[in-house]
Amino acid sequence: MSNKENILQLKEWFKKNTKGNVFIALSGGVDSAVVALAAKKALGKKAIAITANYKTLALFELEDAKRVAHEIGIKHVIIEYNELEDENFVKNDINRCYYCRKSLGENIKRYEKEYQVTDIVDGTHSDDINDYRPGLKAIREHKIKSPLLEKKIGKKEIREIARRYNISVANKPSNSCLASRIPYGNNITQEKLKKIEKAEEKVKELFNISHVRVRDHGEIARIEIGRDEMEKMFNKLKLYQLDLELKNIGFKYASLDLYGYGSGKLIVIND
């Protein structure tokens, strides 16, 4: 199916499956950006993007969401709450993503009446169901709809639509909340999240790398890089500088994962 046909299908979905004003959960990534684009084209002013700053979101994600909303020309609402106040989330067990999405759904719903919203949609797409995603259960419990999933549109098609409409995050690597860098079973704290965010910023800045995860293993920062960018790391002077920077941030040691980035590599319970 062509980009044009995909966007037409999404527009038609909004016209058939929504009644009044619609919230689009805009994360700052390409998936929700395309959903917001289609909603705006189909519903005009009835489409409202909503972004949650829940304190485990990297600042650049919030800025990306603001920029995308401006590019699309859609009304943008930013809400704030502290995910770290939820002890179920903080304990960081294998259902962490469920508690995260549950809290997100609850907080978005609090604004339905104010904005006269009848439906909430997100950027879940057809490729997502192939991964371990406990958050999908929470999304369904809150009756949040997923037009990309319903129309069987995957990541490749999503990026093609975004490029066609010149959305700035079209080629942005997939990302997840900073808490996903902490192994299951280890409590999530604001201090750990800040260390991880600063560490990832330093790797990107020093090596001009776009796809990076810094996994927090206590004293050790384990760095994962997209395999297509791995060779950028082979600079002795920059590696020495990065080691100093990470020690200043609070890590004692740094290691480079030789396999490279891999989704779900922390789905292991630590004792």
Buried (B, 14 or more C-beta within 10 A) or exposed (E): EEBEEBBBBBBBBBEEEBEEBBBBBBBBBBBBBBBBBBBBBBBEEBBBBBBBBBBBBBEBBBEBBBBBBEBBEBBBBBBEBEBBEBEBBBBBEEBBBBBBBBBBBEBBBEBBEEBEBEBBBBBBBBBBEEEEBBBBEBBBEBEBBBBBBBBEBBBEBBBBBBEBBEBBBBEBBEBBBBBBBBBBEBEBBEEBBEBBBBBBBBBBEBBEBBBBBBBBBEEEBBBBBBEEBBEBBEEEEBBEEBBEBBEEBBBEEBEBBEEBBEEEBBEEEEE
